[in-house]
Amino acid sequence: MAKKWYEVTLKPLQPLHIGSGNYGVVNPTRIFIPGWTMWGALTAAFGKHMGWNKNDLSKDQNELFEQVSNFYPVIDSKILFPNFKNGEFCLGEYSEKVFRYYATETFASTAINASTQTAKDKMLYEIEYLLPVLKDKKKKIFWQGSLFVDLDQSKLEEFLKEFLRRGEILYIGGERSKGFGMMEIEMITELEKREDWSNPNRKIFTNFVKDSEWIEYGKATYIAEIEKSDSYDLTLKKLTKIYLPGCRKSPKTPANGRLIKGVLVKCKLDDIFQN
């Protein structure tokens, strides 16, 4: 196993909610899975398998799965990579609006008062979630991304071989108490080289990007830096400007860099670079 890139395909067993903030009474979902969410799911599942203390992970435990990409929908064996068309975020040929129409639904719920176990007054809200199949054609939606595992300094290779296999269950995203988030590994394939899982359009980033010099054009947003995933206690730091997947690369984009939880960052060494 040593140092390897893997292509990982996930099969949803339940609907999926990837939180992106509340807007009034509606809690929308992202339409792709960020690398930091995948890192949290992988670390939580493997940590439970190994008996790790989730509130006190070592540096090696935290970094084991950190070189993981964003995960994108796969329909008819075709991965829908991010891009921008006329300023609108798209997945493959689907605009965000069209993809949400065919691949999401909403679930109405009422907030519960924990002390009385009764519904709170005027606390009705809606949760948007991703379906396991498209609504019109009933085509299955899988999810796919890439993962780099460096075991040169680790003694976990045999445990990871057992963990990274078909049928392993992961819990991804939020609202799990409402029956969301269960997925299983459908397939995991060792890649000969890191470029084997990448957008055919080499000029488009498939992950978030921190460095503005790497961007020719695209859109940015602000996120709170997260030390731990939503699987653990959240520690939110200052807001950070970050460029969205689908942005176009600048000629200044280097040939080296590091992928950390779905975000491309500068690296002084000739490190792993995943587009």
N, C-alpha and C positions, 0 to 999 in steps of 0.2 A: 504494500500500500504506500509506504514511505511518503513521497511528494507526488500527489496526483490531483488532476482535475477530473471531476465527475459531472456528467449530465444527469440531473435528477428529474424524474417525471412523477407527479403526484396525482392521485385520484381522489376527488372529494367524496366522502361518505355522508356529509351533511352540508347544508348551505354554509357560506363563508362570509364573515363580516370583518373587514379590515378598516378599523377606525381612522377617520381623518378629521375629527373635530365635530362638534355639534353646531347645527344651524337652527336655532329656535327649537321646535319640537321634533325636528328631523335629525337623525343621526346617520349621515350618509356613509357609504363604504368607498374605499379606493377600488379601482378596477384592475389593479395589479397588486402583487404582494411585495412590499419593500424588503430589501435584504436584512434590515434590522429585525423585522418580524420573523423572517426565516431563521435568523441567528437565534432568536429567543426560543422558537419552537424546537429547534435541533438541540440547543443547549439544555433546555428543560427536560426533553425526552431522554437524552443520553445521561444527563445528570441524575435523573430518577433511576435509570438502569444501573448507574454506578454508585448510587447512594451519596451523591454530593450534597453539601449544605448549600441550598440555593441562595441563601442570604450572605454567604461568605465564600465566594468562588475565588480560586487562586488565579494568578495571571495566566497560566497555561490553560486552565479550564475555560476562562473567559475568551481566550484567543483561538481555541480549537476549531470553531466553526465560523470565525469572523470573516474569512474570505469567501463570502457567499454573495451571489448576484441577486437582483430582483427576480421574481418569478412572474411569468406571463401566461395568459391563456393559450391553450392548444386546442384547435378545432379542426377536425378532419386531418389530423397528423401535421398540421401547419401551425407553427408558433406565431402569435400575433405580437410582433415587436413594436415598441413605441415609436411614434413619429409625430411631426406637426404638419398639418395641411391647412393653409390659409389661416394660420394662427391658432387652430384648434387641435387639441391633443387627440391623438388617434392610437388605436391598437390595430396594426395591420391596415386593412381597408375600412375598418369600422371607426367612425368618429366616436368620441366619448358619448355623445348623446344617443347615437344609434346602438352602441354596445350596451349602454345602461337599459335601453328599451327592451332589448332581446335577452339580456343576461342577468337582470336584477329584478327583485321584488321588494316590497316593504312589509314589515311586520309591526302591527300596532300593539303596544304594551302599556301598562300602567305601573308607575313607580310604587313600590311597597314600603310602608312604614315598618322598619325592622322591629320596633318595640311592640307594635300592636298587630303586625301581620295583616294590616288592612291597606286598601288602596289610598294613596295620598290624594287629597282633593286637587283637581285641576292639573294632574301630573301625567296625562296621556301623552305618549310620544311614539314616534315611528322609527324603526330600525331598518335601514336599507341593507340588503344582503345579496350576495352573488349566488346564482343558481348552479346546480351541478350539470344542467342541460340548457340549451337554448330554448326559449319559449315556443318559437314557431316550428322549427324543423326537428326539435327534440334531439339535436346532436349533443353528445357528451362534451363537457368542457374539462379538460385536464389542465395541469399547471406545470410549467417547466422552467428550470434555471440551472445554474452551474455552481459547483462547490469545490473549493480547493482544500485539501487536507495535507498538512505537513506533519509527519510523524517522526522526523529524524531524531528529535530530542524527546520523543514520547514512548511510553511503554504500553500504549493503549491499542496497538494495531489489531490484535486478535479480538478485543472487545468491539472495536469499530467495524470489523468485518461482519460481525454478528448483527450489529446495529444497522449499518447501511446496506439494507437488503430489501427485496420486495416483500410487502406485507407489513412492514414496520409502521406503527400508528404514530401520527403527529397531531398535536392540537395547535391550530394556527389562528391567530386573530383574537377578536373579542366576542363577548356575549355567549360564552360557552355554556353558561347555566341555562340558556334558552335553546340549546340544541344546535349551536353553530360551531364550526371549526374543525371537526374530525376529518382527517385525511390520512391516506396510506400511501406509502411509496409503491408506485406502480412499476417503475423501472429505474435502475441506476446503471449507467454505462460509463466505463472508464474512457476518458478522452486521450487520444494520442498526443494532442497538443491543445493548448488553451483556446486557440482560435476556432476549434471545431464546434464550439457552442458560441455563436456570435451572430449578430445581425448581418445578413448578406450585404446590406448597405454600410460599408465600413466607415462612412462619413457621419454616421449617426450614433450617439451614445445610447446604450441600453440601460445604463445605471445613472444614479444621481452623480453630480459633479460639483466639487467644492471650488475649484480654481476658475475664476472668470476668464483668465487668459486662454483657457482651453476651449472656450465657447465662441463660435462664429455668430450664431444667433439661436434664440430659443427663449424659454421662460424660466424665471426663478421664483422661489417661494422662500418663506422663512419657517424653520422648524426648531423645536426645542431639542437641544442635544440630549440624548438619552444614554445614561450609563448602563441601565439595565432594561431588558425587554418588558413588554406588558405581561410576560409570564411571571415576572418578579415584582418587587417593589420598585416603582418608578422614581428616578432621581432626575429632575429636569434642571438643566443648566440654562445659560443664556440662549436667546434666539440666534440662529445662524442662517445666513443666506446660503441657499443651495440651489443648483440648477437641476431642472427636471429631466428625467429620461426622455429621449426623443430630440434633444438639442443637437444642433449641427456642430461638428468639430471645427476648431480653428486650426490653421496651418501651424500654430505654435504648440499644438498638442504633442507631448513628448512620447517617446516609445517605451517609457518606463513609468511606473506608478504602482499604486497598491489599492486593491479593492477591499474596503472594510465595511461590512454589513450593508452592501448595496450602494456604497458611496465611493467614488474614485477620488483619491487624494494624492498629493505629491509624495514622492519617495526619493530619498537621496541615493538609494542603491538601485541596481538594475533588477528591479523586483517584478513580481507578477503584475501584468497589466491586462485587464479584461474589458473589452469594449461593449 
